[in-house]
Amino acid sequence: MPAKPPADAGPAGESKGGSKPCPECGKPASPATAPFCSPRCRDVDLNRWLSGKYVIPGRETDPEDAE
């Protein structure tokens, strides 16, 4: 039987005081805008996705593969 996390633990056993840092600026994340610390950091990340700065690399296709 697995051990229970402490009573003050959040998701995945994290304590409330040790929340994950914001992926944009590194400040502690806010519950209202998780995983970001503020609406500004959330919007910066969204802009990066929409402008194509976050890209998953893949192999180039040959014209013959299109057939």
Short mmCIF file of the C-alpha atoms (twelve columns), coordinates in Angstrom:
data_MODEL
# 
_entry.id   MODEL 
# 
loop_
_atom_site.group_PDB 
_atom_site.id 
_atom_site.type_symbol 
_atom_site.label_atom_id 
_atom_site.label_alt_id 
_atom_site.label_comp_id 
_atom_site.label_asym_id 
_atom_site.label_seq_id 
_atom_site.Cartn_x 
_atom_site.Cartn_y 
_atom_site.Cartn_z 
_atom_site.pdbx_PDB_model_num 
ATOM 1  C CA . MET A 1  0.000  0.000  0.000   1 
ATOM 2  C CA . PRO A 2  1.530  3.395  -1.032  1 
ATOM 3  C CA . ALA A 3  2.256  5.966  1.632   1 
ATOM 4  C CA . LYS A 4  -0.104 8.924  1.853   1 
ATOM 5  C CA . PRO A 5  1.328  12.382 1.078   1 
ATOM 6  C CA . PRO A 6  1.374  14.924 3.925   1 
ATOM 7  C CA . ALA A 7  -1.906 16.712 4.664   1 
ATOM 8  C CA . ASP A 8  -0.539 20.007 3.294   1 
ATOM 9  C CA . ALA A 9  0.611  18.424 0.028   1 
ATOM 10 C CA . GLY A 10 -0.850 19.508 -3.287  1 
ATOM 11 C CA . PRO A 11 -0.975 17.541 -6.550  1 
ATOM 12 C CA . ALA A 12 1.800  14.972 -7.001  1 
ATOM 13 C CA . GLY A 13 2.817  15.368 -3.363  1 
ATOM 14 C CA . GLU A 14 4.082  18.947 -3.626  1 
ATOM 15 C CA . SER A 15 3.772  21.025 -0.510  1 
ATOM 16 C CA . LYS A 16 1.775  24.242 -0.762  1 
ATOM 17 C CA . GLY A 17 4.850  26.372 -0.108  1 
ATOM 18 C CA . GLY A 18 6.901  24.628 -2.805  1 
ATOM 19 C CA . SER A 19 4.844  25.192 -5.943  1 
ATOM 20 C CA . LYS A 20 6.544  24.754 -9.300  1 
ATOM 21 C CA . PRO A 21 8.109  27.879 -10.772 1 
ATOM 22 C CA . CYS A 22 6.531  29.784 -13.643 1 
ATOM 23 C CA . PRO A 23 7.940  28.447 -16.949 1 
ATOM 24 C CA . GLU A 24 8.391  32.006 -18.247 1 
ATOM 25 C CA . CYS A 25 10.005 33.948 -15.407 1 
ATOM 26 C CA . GLY A 26 10.725 31.435 -12.626 1 
ATOM 27 C CA . LYS A 27 8.550  33.050 -9.942  1 
ATOM 28 C CA . PRO A 28 6.219  30.801 -7.896  1 
ATOM 29 C CA . ALA A 29 3.087  29.878 -9.842  1 
ATOM 30 C CA . SER A 30 -0.281 31.359 -8.908  1 
ATOM 31 C CA . PRO A 31 -3.229 28.983 -8.452  1 
ATOM 32 C CA . ALA A 32 -5.434 31.305 -10.537 1 
ATOM 33 C CA . THR A 33 -3.085 31.242 -13.541 1 
ATOM 34 C CA . ALA A 34 -1.262 27.912 -13.001 1 
ATOM 35 C CA . PRO A 35 1.255  26.910 -14.197 1 
ATOM 36 C CA . PHE A 36 2.145  30.591 -14.714 1 
ATOM 37 C CA . CYS A 37 2.623  33.309 -12.081 1 
ATOM 38 C CA . SER A 38 0.463  35.936 -13.802 1 
ATOM 39 C CA . PRO A 39 -1.806 36.565 -16.775 1 
ATOM 40 C CA . ARG A 40 1.117  38.378 -18.452 1 
ATOM 41 C CA . CYS A 41 3.358  35.289 -18.415 1 
ATOM 42 C CA . ARG A 42 0.433  33.162 -19.617 1 
ATOM 43 C CA . ASP A 43 -0.116 35.574 -22.543 1 
ATOM 44 C CA . VAL A 44 3.606  35.631 -23.411 1 
ATOM 45 C CA . ASP A 45 3.561  31.834 -23.668 1 
ATOM 46 C CA . LEU A 46 0.372  31.863 -25.766 1 
ATOM 47 C CA . ASN A 47 1.910  34.427 -28.126 1 
ATOM 48 C CA . ARG A 48 4.958  32.206 -28.599 1 
ATOM 49 C CA . TRP A 49 2.717  29.263 -29.558 1 
ATOM 50 C CA . LEU A 50 0.600  31.357 -31.938 1 
ATOM 51 C CA . SER A 51 3.596  33.000 -33.634 1 
ATOM 52 C CA . GLY A 52 5.256  29.643 -34.303 1 
ATOM 53 C CA . LYS A 53 8.279  30.060 -32.017 1 
ATOM 54 C CA . TYR A 54 7.546  26.698 -30.379 1 
ATOM 55 C CA . VAL A 55 8.063  24.096 -33.092 1 
ATOM 56 C CA . ILE A 56 8.381  20.336 -32.846 1 
ATOM 57 C CA . PRO A 57 11.116 19.364 -35.294 1 
ATOM 58 C CA . GLY A 58 10.373 16.687 -37.835 1 
ATOM 59 C CA . ARG A 59 11.965 15.249 -40.895 1 
ATOM 60 C CA . GLU A 60 11.537 16.956 -44.235 1 
ATOM 61 C CA . THR A 61 9.323  15.207 -46.763 1 
ATOM 62 C CA . ASP A 62 10.394 14.365 -50.290 1 
ATOM 63 C CA . PRO A 63 8.133  15.336 -53.191 1 
ATOM 64 C CA . GLU A 64 7.849  11.620 -53.951 1 
ATOM 65 C CA . ASP A 65 6.417  10.984 -50.463 1 
ATOM 66 C CA . ALA A 66 3.485  13.288 -51.216 1 
ATOM 67 C CA . GLU A 67 2.103  10.890 -53.817 1 
# 
